[in-house]
Amino acid sequence: MTRLRTLLSRGRAATAPLWPEIPQAYAWVHRAAHLLANAEQRSLDDLRQAYAALLAEMAARRETLPTLAPAVEHFLKVTASYWPGLFHCYAVPDLPRTNNDLEQYFGAARYHERRATGRKSAAAGLVVRGPVRVVAAVATALHPFTGPEIRPIDLAQWQAVRQSVEYRHETRQAQLRFRRDPDAYLGQLEELLLQLGLPP
């Protein structure tokens, strides 16, 4: 016990200059977590303004914490990089707020895919149609949809999604053709390239 007390005393003495800064930095982080938890159910604009005010306060007063100023600067930098999507979960009902919560949805999709196909690796269909299939799997687990509910509302957006899925499907087919017969595939590409290079 005497040795442990000595070690603790040395540790406290060595870190003594840091202790006065910690309560202020902790208070900022605690306020940030409290705001993002949104227990008061603030409106999106009000929440965004309150969080921006907290960040402005941290930026203005970070020099009062000389030792922890780099940590505060890092917090501000990371928050700025996340800012465009930081409040999206408050605008969309039932959207998970953290990466861990969101990862559970992807984990559930992988689990069901593995149960249905018996394959440990992702099936080609999931790779090609993942943006549609994963969303459909997650959405139908939350609410069973009827025919009129799944009818496209925004036709242009629906066509863009279909086009992206078809593009991935064509890319997958090209990879398969290359693996089966690389010489024939590269020969076709060479012919196309020569045709494009010839004058009309």
C-alpha positions as CSV (number, residue, x, y, z in Angstrom):
1,M,0.0,0.0,0.0
2,T,2.9,2.4,0.8
3,R,4.4,1.8,-2.7
4,L,1.0,2.3,-4.3
5,R,0.4,5.5,-2.4
6,T,3.9,6.7,-3.5
7,L,3.1,6.0,-7.1
8,L,-0.2,7.8,-6.9
9,S,1.4,10.8,-5.3
10,R,4.1,11.0,-8.0
11,G,1.4,10.6,-10.7
12,R,-0.7,13.4,-9.2
13,A,2.4,15.7,-8.9
14,A,3.5,15.0,-12.5
15,T,0.0,15.7,-13.9
16,A,-0.9,18.6,-11.5
17,P,-0.7,21.3,-14.3
18,L,-3.3,19.4,-16.3
19,W,-6.1,19.2,-13.7
20,P,-7.3,22.8,-13.8
21,E,-8.0,22.5,-17.6
22,I,-9.9,19.1,-17.4
23,P,-13.2,20.4,-15.8
24,Q,-13.7,23.0,-18.5
25,A,-12.9,20.6,-21.4
26,Y,-15.1,17.9,-19.8
27,A,-17.9,20.4,-19.5
28,W,-17.7,21.2,-23.2
29,V,-17.7,17.6,-24.2
30,H,-20.6,16.8,-21.8
31,R,-22.7,19.7,-23.2
32,A,-22.0,18.4,-26.8
33,A,-23.1,14.9,-25.9
34,H,-26.2,16.3,-24.1
35,L,-27.2,18.4,-27.1
36,L,-26.7,15.6,-29.6
37,A,-28.8,13.3,-27.3
38,N,-31.6,15.8,-27.8
39,A,-33.5,14.7,-24.7
40,E,-35.5,18.0,-24.9
41,Q,-36.7,17.2,-28.4
42,R,-35.6,20.5,-29.8
43,S,-36.4,21.5,-33.3
44,L,-33.7,20.8,-35.9
45,D,-32.8,24.5,-36.4
46,D,-32.7,25.2,-32.6
47,L,-30.5,22.2,-32.1
48,R,-28.1,23.2,-34.9
49,Q,-27.9,26.8,-33.5
50,A,-27.2,25.6,-30.0
51,Y,-24.5,23.2,-31.1
52,A,-22.9,25.9,-33.3
53,A,-22.9,28.3,-30.3
54,L,-21.1,25.7,-28.3
55,L,-18.5,25.2,-31.0
56,A,-18.0,29.0,-31.2
57,E,-17.5,29.2,-27.5
58,M,-14.9,26.3,-27.7
59,A,-13.1,28.0,-30.5
60,A,-13.0,31.4,-28.7
61,R,-11.8,30.0,-25.4
62,R,-9.5,27.2,-26.5
63,E,-6.4,29.3,-25.8
64,T,-7.4,29.4,-22.1
65,L,-6.5,25.7,-22.0
66,P,-2.9,25.7,-23.3
67,T,-2.3,22.0,-22.7
68,L,-5.6,20.8,-24.1
69,A,-5.9,23.3,-26.9
70,P,-4.7,20.7,-29.5
71,A,-7.4,18.3,-28.3
72,V,-10.1,21.0,-28.6
73,E,-8.8,22.0,-32.0
74,H,-9.0,18.3,-33.1
75,F,-12.6,18.1,-31.8
76,L,-13.5,21.3,-33.8
77,K,-11.9,19.9,-36.9
78,V,-13.6,16.5,-36.8
79,T,-16.9,18.1,-36.0
80,A,-16.6,20.4,-39.0
81,S,-15.9,17.4,-41.3
82,Y,-19.0,15.7,-40.0
83,W,-21.2,18.9,-40.0
84,P,-23.0,18.3,-43.3
85,G,-24.5,15.0,-42.1
86,L,-24.4,15.5,-38.3
87,F,-28.0,16.5,-37.9
88,H,-29.5,14.3,-40.6
89,C,-30.7,11.8,-38.1
90,Y,-33.0,14.4,-36.4
91,A,-34.7,15.2,-39.7
92,V,-35.4,11.6,-40.7
93,P,-37.5,9.6,-38.3
94,D,-36.0,6.3,-37.0
95,L,-32.7,7.0,-38.7
96,P,-29.9,5.6,-36.4
97,R,-27.8,8.4,-34.8
98,T,-24.5,6.5,-34.5
99,N,-22.4,4.3,-36.7
100,N,-22.8,1.5,-34.2
101,D,-26.6,1.6,-34.5
102,L,-26.4,1.8,-38.3
103,E,-23.9,-1.1,-38.4
104,Q,-26.6,-3.3,-36.7
105,Y,-28.8,-2.9,-39.8
106,F,-26.0,-3.9,-42.1
107,G,-25.2,-6.8,-39.8
108,A,-28.8,-8.0,-39.9
109,A,-28.8,-7.8,-43.7
110,R,-25.6,-9.9,-43.8
111,Y,-27.0,-12.4,-41.4
112,H,-30.2,-12.9,-43.4
113,E,-28.2,-13.1,-46.6
114,R,-26.0,-15.8,-45.1
115,R,-29.0,-17.7,-43.8
116,A,-30.8,-17.5,-47.2
117,T,-27.8,-18.4,-49.4
118,G,-25.5,-20.5,-47.0
119,R,-22.6,-18.4,-48.2
120,K,-20.2,-16.7,-45.8
121,S,-19.0,-14.1,-48.4
122,A,-21.4,-11.6,-49.9
123,A,-23.5,-12.9,-52.8
124,A,-23.1,-11.2,-56.2
125,G,-26.7,-10.0,-56.0
126,L,-26.0,-8.2,-52.7
127,V,-23.0,-6.5,-54.2
128,V,-24.8,-5.4,-57.3
129,R,-28.1,-4.5,-55.8
130,G,-27.0,-3.7,-52.2
131,P,-28.3,-0.1,-52.2
132,V,-31.8,-1.5,-53.0
133,R,-31.8,-4.8,-51.2
134,V,-30.3,-3.6,-47.9
135,V,-32.7,-0.7,-47.7
136,A,-35.6,-2.9,-48.5
137,A,-34.6,-5.5,-45.9
138,V,-34.2,-2.9,-43.2
139,A,-37.5,-1.0,-44.1
140,T,-39.6,-4.2,-44.3
141,A,-38.4,-5.3,-40.9
142,L,-39.7,-2.0,-39.5
143,H,-43.0,-1.9,-41.4
144,P,-44.8,-4.2,-43.9
145,F,-45.4,-2.3,-47.1
146,T,-48.4,-2.6,-49.4
147,G,-48.3,-2.2,-53.2
148,P,-49.4,1.5,-53.4
149,E,-46.8,2.4,-50.7
150,I,-43.8,1.1,-52.8
151,R,-44.9,2.9,-56.0
152,P,-42.2,5.4,-56.9
153,I,-43.0,9.0,-56.0
154,D,-40.0,10.7,-57.6
155,L,-39.7,9.0,-61.0
156,A,-36.4,10.7,-61.8
157,Q,-34.8,9.5,-58.5
158,W,-36.1,6.0,-59.1
159,Q,-34.7,5.9,-62.6
160,A,-31.3,7.2,-61.3
161,V,-31.2,4.3,-58.8
162,R,-32.1,1.8,-61.5
163,Q,-29.4,3.2,-63.7
164,S,-26.7,2.9,-61.0
165,V,-27.8,-0.7,-60.3
166,E,-27.7,-1.6,-64.0
167,Y,-24.2,0.1,-64.3
168,R,-22.9,-2.1,-61.4
169,H,-24.5,-5.2,-63.0
170,E,-22.8,-4.4,-66.3
171,T,-19.5,-3.9,-64.5
172,R,-19.9,-7.3,-62.8
173,Q,-20.7,-9.0,-66.1
174,A,-17.6,-7.5,-67.7
175,Q,-15.4,-8.8,-64.8
176,L,-16.9,-12.3,-65.3
177,R,-16.2,-12.2,-69.1
178,F,-12.6,-11.1,-68.4
179,R,-12.0,-13.9,-65.9
180,R,-13.5,-16.5,-68.3
181,D,-11.5,-15.4,-71.4
182,P,-9.1,-12.5,-70.8
183,D,-7.7,-12.6,-74.4
184,A,-11.1,-12.4,-76.1
185,Y,-12.2,-9.6,-73.7
186,L,-9.1,-7.6,-74.2
187,G,-9.3,-8.2,-78.0
188,Q,-12.9,-6.7,-78.0
189,L,-11.7,-3.7,-76.1
190,E,-8.8,-3.2,-78.5
191,E,-11.3,-3.3,-81.5
192,L,-13.5,-0.8,-79.8
193,L,-10.6,1.5,-79.1
194,L,-9.4,1.3,-82.8
195,Q,-13.0,2.1,-84.0
196,L,-13.1,5.1,-81.8
197,G,-9.8,6.3,-83.0
198,L,-10.6,6.0,-86.7
199,P,-11.8,9.2,-88.5
200,P,-15.4,9.2,-89.8
